[in-house]
Amino acid sequence: VNPVCRYQRAPETLWRSTPVGTVVLPPTAAASLVLQGTAAVLWAELSEPASVADLAARMAEVFDASADAISTDIEPVLVELTERGAIALAP
Amino acid sequence: VTALDPNTYHPVTRTVAAYGLPGTRLAFPDDPLDAAPWSRVVREVRAQRLTGFLVESITDGAFAVTDEQWDEAAADHLAAIDQCLQLERLLIAVSDLWASAGISHRVLKGPALGRLLYADPSLRTYGDIDLLVPSESIDAATRLLNQAGFRREAPEPRPGFDRRFGKGSTFIAADGHEIDLHRTFASGPFGIRIPLDDLFSASAPFELGGRRLEGLDPLTRTLNQCYHAALNGVPPRLQPLRDVAQHVLVGGVQADDLRALATRWHGRAVLVRAIRWSWETLELDPAHPLAAWADRVDLRPTEVRGLEGRTTLERAVASIWAVPGVSGKIAYIRALALPDGEFLAARQQDRFGRWKKALRARGFLAGG
């Protein structure tokens, strides 16, 4: 994950937040993903372009944890969401 | 108006359908259901596409369930949402296709109601996509769907029937998902008598997947759900009854405006039936002005003609008087009495066989 880059939801990604989790269908994916726990909060934070540091800082407040620990948790999720086309790098 | 059997649905299923509506007398039991009633409720909730309300009632603490029951409800809802997202992708593709050809259209029911009527779109799940296009665009819209690989479920009786008289038709995508292409809201006389220009005179926009789509304006949308609730057989499905109540009790639709539009459409009987069935099934406050009106209004015999038609033939016969003009009536009768071979072949019928079958079913003809 590039710390300088800013990420945001791909505008064509279809998704729905539910009490069970957030269901995400990227533009070209055959199947949807279900995001729960930290990943669902991360998705909510991706409504606006944000860097890993921005995201970690905001989520650290939500979970009352250190930003470093949150960073470690969310980086692989960001990689997977990017690979699946659910999120994109913001210009 | 046909009375409903109160035992058609389990009381808890009806409570799920009414969850969050102001004034409902339905309430959940204090303790989790035993296995047998839970099994029935979860099956009905799935079939009636009410998983959003079930999950919300549980997470709100209104409906007590066991851990296993919660897992089942959650899994059902995730599956329903996954299907909605797949359908929305299809909706965007078709909307883009038609928009690029200049075909105006409106999104009906699920995807529009989830965003325009309910606070949370995940509450309102659906199993197909319904789109309305103007009569003059039906042929072009159909042609584009065919070119894009959609398979029409059944051919029209004669060329031009859809554009002139039809409710619409169903198209199947390569992945099996369905698109219902509508020209009007119902088959039979009530659909024929809707002034179709009304349906496009206003709209309500919503955003989906980075696109701006158009739904119906609130008043037209409410009557659309009334037609859906009242004219699709007995027992009615719970979801359209909920939608009707949601429009009236939460959506801010004014009773006078709704009655005036229903009168203009010659659809007062449809409105009365939809309101009565919704109020009765969801046990809503009978003192609401619209419910009180629906309970006491006297409908003329001409207003209820065709309301009870359940078979295609019954609806077709009841439609003849509603088709405007003598030449229109003749064309309508001709299309249904002497349909094209392709139409008959799709139904594995011949021209005389279908009439014999209809007459036999009504005891006018002997034999099996």
Chai-1 contact restraints between the chains, C-beta under 6 A:
chainA,res_idxA,chainB,res_idxB,connection_type,confidence,min_distance_angstrom,max_distance_angstrom,comment,restraint_id
A,P11,B,G210,contact,1.0,0.0,6.0,A-B,restraint_1
A,E12,B,G209,contact,1.0,0.0,6.0,A-B,restraint_2
A,E12,B,G210,contact,1.0,0.0,6.0,A-B,restraint_3
A,L14,B,L85,contact,1.0,0.0,6.0,A-B,restraint_4
A,L14,B,E88,contact,1.0,0.0,6.0,A-B,restraint_5
A,L14,B,G209,contact,1.0,0.0,6.0,A-B,restraint_6
A,R16,B,I81,contact,1.0,0.0,6.0,A-B,restraint_7
A,R16,B,S122,contact,1.0,0.0,6.0,A-B,restraint_8
A,T18,B,I81,contact,1.0,0.0,6.0,A-B,restraint_9
A,T18,B,S122,contact,1.0,0.0,6.0,A-B,restraint_10
A,P19,B,V55,contact,1.0,0.0,6.0,A-B,restraint_11
A,P19,B,T59,contact,1.0,0.0,6.0,A-B,restraint_12
A,V20,B,A74,contact,1.0,0.0,6.0,A-B,restraint_13
A,V20,B,H77,contact,1.0,0.0,6.0,A-B,restraint_14
A,V20,B,L78,contact,1.0,0.0,6.0,A-B,restraint_15
A,V23,B,I81,contact,1.0,0.0,6.0,A-B,restraint_16
A,L25,B,L85,contact,1.0,0.0,6.0,A-B,restraint_17
A,S32,B,D82,contact,1.0,0.0,6.0,A-B,restraint_18
A,S32,B,L85,contact,1.0,0.0,6.0,A-B,restraint_19
A,V34,B,L78,contact,1.0,0.0,6.0,A-B,restraint_20
